[in-house]
Amino acid sequence: MNNIVTVQDVVTAFADFMEPTNAELDAIEVESPLILAEVDLLDAQITALDHLPNEVDARRIRRARHRVLAARRDLANTPAAAAAPGGAA
């Protein structure tokens, strides 16, 4: 009786091609204020789901939305060279 065995390369999570490049990390760093503002908005929305929304929750969500819009505006107004250091486009 012959055993059936698949022949495959070993797959590791630490392969060089799976790591983000420096340009990708720079792009994430440029976008981090927007990412953090969106996380704050999501946190405010989740908090409002836990109980009946009140005026404080509405104000918190409204302020978080304004921070997201401001971060998007700032990101959109950055020059392309500054927005993508390292050649990431």
MDAnalysis code that builds the backbone (N, CA, C; Angstrom):
import MDAnalysis as mda
import numpy as np

u = mda.Universe.empty(267, n_residues=89, atom_resindex=np.repeat(np.arange(89), 3), trajectory=True)
u.add_TopologyAttr("name", ["N", "CA", "C"] * 89)
u.add_TopologyAttr("resid", np.arange(1, 90))
u.add_TopologyAttr("resname", ["MET", "ASN", "ASN", "ILE", "VAL", "THR", "VAL", "GLN", "ASP", "VAL", "VAL", "THR", "ALA", "PHE", "ALA", "ASP", "PHE", "MET", "GLU", "PRO", "THR", "ASN", "ALA", "GLU", "LEU", "ASP", "ALA", "ILE", "GLU", "VAL", "GLU", "SER", "PRO", "LEU", "ILE", "LEU", "ALA", "GLU", "VAL", "ASP", "LEU", "LEU", "ASP", "ALA", "GLN", "ILE", "THR", "ALA", "LEU", "ASP", "HIS", "LEU", "PRO", "ASN", "GLU", "VAL", "ASP", "ALA", "ARG", "ARG", "ILE", "ARG", "ARG", "ALA", "ARG", "HIS", "ARG", "VAL", "LEU", "ALA", "ALA", "ARG", "ARG", "ASP", "LEU", "ALA", "ASN", "THR", "PRO", "ALA", "ALA", "ALA", "ALA", "ALA", "PRO", "GLY", "GLY", "ALA", "ALA"])
u.atoms.positions = np.array([
    [0.842, -1.172, 0.000],
    [0.000, 0.000, 0.000],
    [0.892, 1.243, 0.000],
    [0.605, 2.172, -0.903],
    [1.374, 3.405, -1.002],
    [0.635, 4.540, -0.314],
    [1.369, 5.329, 0.434],
    [0.777, 6.500, 1.075],
    [0.700, 7.646, 0.072],
    [-0.390, 8.370, 0.121],
    [-0.556, 9.534, -0.737],
    [-0.157, 10.756, 0.071],
    [0.858, 11.449, -0.392],
    [1.377, 12.608, 0.327],
    [1.471, 13.766, -0.655],
    [1.053, 14.932, -0.212],
    [1.185, 16.112, -1.067],
    [2.594, 16.670, -0.926],
    [3.088, 17.190, -2.002],
    [4.410, 17.782, -1.998],
    [4.224, 19.288, -2.143],
    [4.518, 20.017, -1.079],
    [4.357, 21.469, -1.090],
    [5.540, 22.109, -0.394],
    [5.782, 23.353, -0.760],
    [6.801, 24.115, -0.047],
    [6.267, 24.477, 1.330],
    [7.171, 24.635, 2.243],
    [6.782, 25.036, 3.586],
    [6.329, 26.489, 3.540],
    [5.178, 26.767, 4.122],
    [4.637, 28.116, 4.151],
    [4.839, 28.683, 5.541],
    [5.504, 29.836, 5.601],
    [5.714, 30.471, 6.892],
    [5.108, 31.857, 6.876],
    [4.705, 32.317, 8.008],
    [4.115, 33.645, 8.123],
    [5.183, 34.730, 8.111],
    [6.440, 34.367, 8.139],
    [7.512, 35.348, 8.232],
    [8.324, 35.444, 6.949],
    [7.723, 35.066, 5.844],
    [8.432, 35.173, 4.574],
    [8.641, 36.638, 4.224],
    [9.745, 36.928, 3.547],
    [10.096, 38.313, 3.226],
    [9.038, 39.000, 2.376],
    [8.437, 38.276, 1.462],
    [7.475, 38.899, 0.557],
    [6.146, 39.216, 1.240],
    [5.925, 38.743, 2.452],
    [4.665, 38.994, 3.150],
    [4.737, 40.216, 4.061],
    [5.926, 40.737, 4.273],
    [6.088, 41.905, 5.135],
    [5.771, 43.176, 4.346],
    [5.199, 44.191, 4.982],
    [4.947, 45.447, 4.269],
    [6.264, 46.148, 3.954],
    [6.279, 46.811, 2.813],
    [7.475, 47.549, 2.424],
    [7.549, 48.847, 3.217],
    [8.692, 49.498, 3.145],
    [8.839, 50.781, 3.831],
    [7.880, 51.816, 3.264],
    [7.633, 51.771, 1.959],
    [6.697, 52.713, 1.348],
    [5.279, 52.482, 1.859],
    [4.895, 51.229, 2.046],
    [3.565, 50.930, 2.576],
    [3.442, 51.382, 4.031],
    [4.484, 51.179, 4.806],
    [4.460, 51.632, 6.195],
    [4.395, 53.158, 6.272],
    [5.095, 53.843, 5.371],
    [5.032, 55.309, 5.329],
    [3.635, 55.785, 4.960],
    [2.992, 55.090, 4.013],
    [1.630, 55.463, 3.617],
    [0.656, 55.274, 4.775],
    [0.835, 54.209, 5.546],
    [-0.016, 53.980, 6.714],
    [0.206, 55.075, 7.739],
    [1.461, 55.483, 7.920],
    [1.756, 56.534, 8.882],
    [1.125, 57.861, 8.480],
    [1.107, 58.146, 7.182],
    [0.480, 59.373, 6.699],
    [-1.025, 59.335, 6.944],
    [-1.631, 58.160, 6.778],
    [-3.076, 58.021, 6.938],
    [-3.504, 57.759, 8.379],
    [-2.573, 57.617, 9.295],
    [-2.918, 57.246, 10.670],
    [-3.845, 58.242, 11.370],
    [-3.749, 59.567, 11.156],
    [-4.729, 60.443, 11.811],
    [-6.170, 60.142, 11.372],
    [-6.350, 59.835, 10.096],
    [-7.686, 59.487, 9.609],
    [-8.140, 58.160, 10.205],
    [-7.244, 57.208, 10.259],
    [-7.591, 55.896, 10.814],
    [-8.005, 56.029, 12.279],
    [-7.251, 56.806, 13.040],
    [-7.575, 56.991, 14.458],
    [-8.897, 57.734, 14.643],
    [-9.166, 58.722, 13.780],
    [-10.437, 59.448, 13.864],
    [-11.610, 58.526, 13.545],
    [-11.430, 57.642, 12.565],
    [-12.500, 56.697, 12.234],
    [-12.728, 55.696, 13.361],
    [-11.664, 55.291, 14.038],
    [-11.798, 54.390, 15.187],
    [-12.560, 55.086, 16.312],
    [-12.258, 56.366, 16.552],
    [-12.986, 57.121, 17.581],
    [-14.466, 57.240, 17.241],
    [-14.772, 57.461, 15.957],
    [-16.174, 57.528, 15.539],
    [-16.865, 56.195, 15.772],
    [-16.204, 55.120, 15.417],
    [-16.780, 53.793, 15.629],
    [-16.993, 53.511, 17.111],
    [-16.045, 53.907, 17.941],
    [-16.199, 53.734, 19.393],
    [-17.399, 54.514, 19.915],
    [-17.572, 55.739, 19.427],
    [-18.716, 56.547, 19.870],
    [-20.030, 55.913, 19.425],
    [-20.059, 55.370, 18.217],
    [-21.280, 54.726, 17.735],
    [-21.577, 53.455, 18.510],
    [-20.560, 52.679, 18.834],
    [-20.764, 51.455, 19.612],
    [-21.244, 51.790, 21.016],
    [-20.688, 52.827, 21.605],
    [-21.119, 53.246, 22.941],
    [-22.583, 53.636, 22.931],
    [-23.023, 54.307, 21.878],
    [-24.423, 54.719, 21.788],
    [-25.357, 53.528, 21.603],
    [-24.841, 52.416, 21.103],
    [-25.682, 51.231, 20.913],
    [-25.964, 50.507, 22.222],
    [-25.130, 50.707, 23.227],
    [-25.267, 49.982, 24.486],
    [-26.471, 50.416, 25.312],
    [-26.988, 51.617, 25.054],
    [-28.112, 52.127, 25.834],
    [-28.910, 53.088, 24.955],
    [-29.960, 53.621, 25.511],
    [-30.729, 54.599, 24.742],
    [-29.863, 55.832, 24.487],
    [-29.728, 56.237, 23.228],
    [-28.888, 57.404, 22.936],
    [-29.427, 58.659, 23.623],
    [-28.526, 59.438, 24.160],
    [-28.904, 60.688, 24.808],
    [-28.136, 61.841, 24.153],
    [-28.268, 63.024, 24.707],
    [-27.632, 64.200, 24.113],
    [-26.110, 64.096, 24.134],
    [-25.554, 63.509, 25.168],
    [-24.099, 63.356, 25.261],
    [-23.597, 62.430, 24.155],
    [-24.318, 61.333, 23.915],
    [-23.930, 60.421, 22.842],
    [-24.005, 61.109, 21.490],
    [-25.059, 61.855, 21.260],
    [-25.215, 62.563, 19.986],
    [-24.081, 63.566, 19.790],
    [-23.718, 64.267, 20.844],
    [-22.624, 65.237, 20.764],
    [-21.295, 64.545, 20.505],
    [-21.068, 63.403, 21.173],
    [-19.831, 62.645, 20.988],
    [-19.714, 62.146, 19.550],
    [-20.807, 61.631, 18.989],
    [-20.795, 61.149, 17.606],
    [-20.589, 62.310, 16.638],
    [-21.254, 63.418, 16.898],
    [-21.118, 64.588, 16.018],
    [-19.671, 65.092, 16.011],
    [-19.047, 65.179, 17.174],
    [-17.653, 65.621, 17.248],
    [-16.719, 64.633, 16.555],
    [-16.989, 63.345, 16.726],
    [-16.151, 62.334, 16.076],
    [-16.295, 62.422, 14.554],
    [-17.511, 62.668, 14.069],
    [-17.697, 62.840, 12.618],
    [-16.930, 64.054, 12.111],
    [-16.931, 65.127, 12.874],
    [-16.189, 66.326, 12.472],
    [-14.684, 66.051, 12.436],
    [-14.188, 65.257, 13.385],
    [-12.769, 64.912, 13.365],
    [-12.422, 64.062, 12.151],
    [-13.327, 63.133, 11.774],
    [-13.096, 62.316, 10.579],
    [-13.064, 63.194, 9.341],
    [-14.024, 64.108, 9.232],
    [-14.055, 65.000, 8.074],
    [-12.810, 65.889, 8.022],
    [-12.373, 66.380, 9.146],
    [-11.177, 67.219, 9.184],
    [-9.939, 66.408, 8.788],
    [-9.850, 65.181, 9.253],
    [-8.707, 64.334, 8.890],
    [-8.727, 64.008, 7.401],
    [-9.918, 63.749, 6.861],
    [-10.027, 63.503, 5.413],
    [-9.635, 64.738, 4.618],
    [-10.069, 65.906, 5.074],
    [-9.713, 67.150, 4.403],
    [-8.207, 67.358, 4.422],
    [-7.603, 67.171, 5.581],
    [-6.162, 67.358, 5.698],
    [-5.396, 66.370, 4.817],
    [-5.868, 65.131, 4.760],
    [-5.211, 64.129, 3.931],
    [-5.369, 64.454, 2.455],
    [-6.539, 64.935, 2.067],
    [-6.776, 65.279, 0.658],
    [-5.978, 66.504, 0.243],
    [-5.685, 67.393, 1.174],
    [-4.962, 68.624, 0.850],
    [-3.449, 68.487, 0.946],
    [-2.953, 67.319, 1.314],
    [-1.505, 67.145, 1.357],
    [-0.990, 66.942, -0.057],
    [0.177, 67.486, -0.372],
    [0.748, 67.275, -1.704],
    [1.026, 65.797, -1.935],
    [1.006, 65.379, -3.185],
    [1.189, 63.961, -3.507],
    [2.554, 63.454, -3.051],
    [3.581, 64.269, -3.149],
    [4.920, 63.824, -2.725],
    [4.970, 63.619, -1.226],
    [4.283, 64.460, -0.462],
    [4.296, 64.310, 0.998],
    [3.359, 63.194, 1.433],
    [2.303, 62.962, 0.660],
    [1.330, 61.928, 1.032],
    [1.865, 60.541, 0.779],
    [2.829, 60.400, -0.113],
    [3.339, 59.086, -0.452],
    [4.860, 59.074, -0.410],
    [5.463, 59.236, 0.767],
    [6.913, 59.189, 0.838],
    [7.413, 57.780, 0.511],
    [8.555, 57.712, -0.112],
    [9.108, 56.408, -0.453],
    [8.598, 55.865, -1.763],
    [7.801, 56.624, -2.479],
    [7.362, 56.195, -3.794],
    [6.050, 55.434, -3.818],
    [5.379, 55.273, -2.676],
    [4.088, 54.570, -2.687],
    [3.043, 55.477, -3.278],
    [2.268, 54.945, -4.187],
    [1.235, 55.766, -4.819],
    [-0.105, 55.106, -4.717],
])
